[in-house]
């Protein structure tokens, strides 16, 4: 049985012609870490705020555990929903010690229990010896862990985190992804995180919810979503991809495109067993759209590949080279993006040949 249910949640602000969130349905299991991912204005933060009780849906129903916290007849206030919140700027009180910041939400507890619980969660987040310090005396990553400890202290049903990594530099960001996930797992806490960064979402989540214009586009594990995006928006938002249109052959395994014949993965492929490849392919029309990931294009030496093109641009990322390859005589067409190893010497204007791995090819809407 689902732990959190959002049913037909719609939010229409008075000054808007289009709903910020439109007929959203989402179920979350106890202990899951879910990320709402999407561009600015897609409705992810509004969804988080409605779950927390800071915004009231126009219509719909929200259930946490066995308690309805919102429907057409009732709306529980935020403090009665059993929710812990970690804000984007952490919202720590600068005049209170770390210990007192963590104890802030425990005002109804006995003094001894408050102190013991504060120490317990500070130990959990690795800051057990920092209780007498002030927020200004610790780093940004440590402040984030204090904010998480404060949210966990009252033993909430669910923790909500709004853009938790956006204020951190790249190196600390990567570390905090691991730390936050580890803390949530140890606490066995259900968590919903909002972010616009695909790497953040994929690093911490059991499932990712991609939103656009207030509508859920896809809900899937990071692996499934990357390999089997449902539509072209998801394919482009969760990493770079090449989108091609072609004709699906009768055997349902090959697609004829402007760059040549492209093989689809086997329909029994476990990676894509819940994607359109296994469940919808029989009903698809002859013209289809393909998503081909750049790392699925493997350069072959001595011109032995199935596809050829001229290198128009090379971008060095450190981990790989990003090649923009023109495969058509029509110069107005979009070049394909291909990832090449950093140790390969590839010059502008050179001709490369490559093959396409079928397991990184997917049909999209």
N, C-alpha and C positions, 0 to 999 in steps of 0.2 A: 504493500500500500504506500502511495506517495506521501512524503512528509510535508511538502509545500505544493500547493496547487494555485495557479492563477488561471482563471477561467473567463474567457471572453472579456478581458480587460481592455477598456477603451478610455482614453483621456483626450478630451477636446477642450483646449483653452479658449476663453471667450473671444480673444482677438485673433483667432486662427480659423481658416476655412478648412484645414485638413487636420485630422486627429494626430496628436503627438505620438500616441500609441493606439493601434487599431486592431481590435479583436484578438488580443494576444492570449494564447493558451500555452502554458508551460507547467510541467510537473518536475519536482526535484526530490531525490531520495535523501534520507537521513545520512549525514556524513559526506555527501557529495560536495565537490567544489565546482561551481558553475561560473562561467564568465560570460557576461553580456558584451559582445564585441560589435563595433560598428563606427561609422564616421560621426562627426559632430552633428547633432540635430536628428539622430536616427531614433531617439526615444529610449535609449538604454538607461540614462540617469533618471528620467521621469519614471520608468518602470521600477527602479530601485527605490525612489522616493515614495511611490505608491505602496510598495511592500512595507516600507518602514513606517508609513502613516503620516509622512510629511506632506504628501499630496493625496487628494481623494479622487479615485477613478470616477469617470462620468457614468460608466456602467461596468458590471462584471462582479466577480466573486473571488476573494482571496482566503485561502485556508492554510493555517500553520498547525501542524499536528492534527488534533481532532477539534480545533477551535476555528470557527469562522471569524476572521478579523475584519472583513469588509464584505458587505453585499448591499442590496437595495434598502435593507431595513436597519443596518447597523454599521458603525465604523469605530473600532477600538482606537483609543489614542496611542501614540507611539510608545509611551512608557508601559503600556499593558500588553504589548505584543511579544515580549520576550526577545527583543532584537538588540544586538550590539552593533554599533556603527563606527567605522573608521573613516574619517573624512580625508579629503585630498591633502589638506594642509595640516593634518593630524590634530589640530585644535587643542593642543595641550595648554594648561594654565601656567603661564610663565612664573607666577608668584608662588606656586605650590611645588613641593618636592616631587620627585618621581613617585615615591610611595603614596603621597597624598593625591596625586593625579589619578593613580590606579584605584584608590579607595573612593574616589568621588561618586561613583555610581552605586556604592554600597552603604548609603546613608541609613538604610533601614536595618542593617545588620548590627549585631552587638560589636562593641569596640574591639574586643579580642578577636572575634571572627573576622572582622574587616582586615585587621593587621595580618592575620595568618593567611587569608585569601590573597591579599596583595603580594605577600612574599611568595606564595605558591605560584602565581601567574608570572611574577618577575623571574622566578627560577625557570619557569617554562620557556620564557623568551630569551633566556641567557643573560639577564640583567639583575640577578639576585643581589649583587653587591652595590647596586647603583641607587638604592632607595632614597638616600639622603641627598642626592644631587638634584639640580634644577635643570629644566629642559635646555637652557642656554649652555649648559656645561657638558652636553653630550652631542654626538654626531647626528646627522639626518637619518641614517639607518637605524640608530639606536632610538631616536624619537619615534620612528615608525613602529618599532617593536613595543615601545611604551604605549602607543595608541592602541595597538592590537591587544596588549595585556589589559588595558582598561576596558576594552570592549568585551574581552573574555571573562573578566572578573565576576560579573553577576551570573555566570553560567547561562547565557542566552540560548534560545532555540536555534538561532541563526546569526551569523555575523555578515554584515554588508560592508563592502569596501569600495569606495569611489575613487578611481584612478590612483591606487595606492603607490605606484612606482613612478609617477610622472615627475616628482620633484627630485629624483635621484640621478646622479651621473651614471654613465654607461656601466662602469665597473661595479659600482655598488648596486646598481639595478639588478644585474645578473645574480649577485649574491643574495639579495633580498627576495628574489623570486623563490630561490631554494629555501631560505630561512622561513618565509611566511608559509609556504606550503608545508614544510616540516612541522611548524608550530600548530597549524590547523589540523594536520593528521594526528599529532600527539594528543591534541585536545578532543579529537573525534568530533569536530565541529562542522556543521553544515555552513557553507559560505557561498555568497554570491558576490562576484567582483565585476566592476564596470571598468572597461578600458577601450581605447581606440587602437592599441598596439597589439598586433598579431603575435609577436614574440612573447609578450607578457601573458596573453591568453593561453597560448599553447604550452608554455612552461609550467603553469600552475593548475590547469583545469582537468577535471575528469571529462567534462563535456563543455563545448563552446556553443553559444547561441549568437548567430550573426543576425543583426538587424539592419533594416534599411527603410527609411520613411515610416517608422513606427510599426513595421511588419517583420515578423520573424522569417528569415530566408532559409535557414537551415539550423538544425540542432544535431550535433554529432561529436564524437571524440576528436581530438586534434588530428590524429592519424587519418581517420576516415574522411574528415573534412578536407584535409590537404590533398589527399589522393583522389577523393571522389566528391568534388564540390557539386552541389545541386544545380547551380546556374552560373552564368558568366559573371555576375556581380560577386558571388562568393569566391569563385576561382581567382578573380583579380584582387580581391580584398585580402585574402589570406596568403599572399605571396605572389610573385610574378608568374605569369603564364602566357602562353601563346594561344590565341583563339582563332580557329580555322573553321570555315564552313565547307561541307562536302556532301557527297551522295553516298548513302549507306547501301552497300551491296546486299543482294538477297540472302547471302549466307550469314548476315548480321555480324561478321567478324572483320570486315574491311571497309574503309571509307575512302572514296576517291576525292582528293582535294587538289588545289592548285599547285601544291608542291609535290604531288605524287600520291601513291597509295599508302595509307596509314593503318596499321593493325590495331585493333581494339584488344584489351585484355580478355582472357577467357571469361565467359559468363559465370563460371563456377569460382572465380577468383574470390577468396575470402575477404580480401581487402575491400572489394566493391560489392559484396553480396547484398547490401542494403541500398545501393545506389541505383540510378536509372539503368545501369548496364544489365542488372539481373531481373529487375521487377517491371521496367517500363519499356524495354527495348522492343518488345513485340508490337507494341502499339505506336511506335514512333513513325513519323512520315519519312519519306525518302531523303529529304534534305535535313542534315543534322549539323550541330555545332560541336567542335572538339576543343577541349582544354589540354594543352601539352606543356608540362612543366619544363623549365629550362634545363634542370639536371637530368631529365629524361632524354636529352639529346646528347649523344656520346660521339665525340670526334673520333674518326677512324683515319689512321695514317695511310699514306700512299693512295689516296683517292678511292678507297675500297668501300666507302659508305653508300647508302641508298639515296642520300640527298646531298645536294651541293649548293653552295652560296658564296657570295663575296662579303668579306668582313668590312662593314662600314664604320664600326666604332668598337673600341675596347675599353672597358672600365675595370680597373684593378681593385678588388675588394679586400685583398689580404688572404682570404680563404680560397678564392677562385677568381678567374677572369670572366667578366660578363661580356659576351660577344653579341653584337647586333649584326645579323647576317641577312643579306638580301638574297632571296631565292628566286625572284622573278625579274623579268626584263622591265616590267612596269615599275618605274622608280617611285611612283606615288604610293605603292603598297607598303604596309608596315613590315619592317624587318623582323625576323624571328630572334628571340633572345635565347642564347645558349650559354651554359656554364662550362668553362674549360679549366683544366688543372693549371695552377700557377706556374708550373715548371715547363709548360709548353710555350715556345717562342712563336707568337702569332702576330703578324704585322697587318696594319691597315691595308686594304686592297687585295689581300691574299685570298685565295679560294680554299675553302675548307669542305670536307665531306664528313657526313655524320649519319648515324643510325638513330632511330627513336625507339626507346624501350616502351613496350606496350603497357606495362603496369603503371606508367605515369601518364597515360592517356585516358581521358574520361569524356563521355558524352555529357553535355550540359544543356540546360534549357536556354 
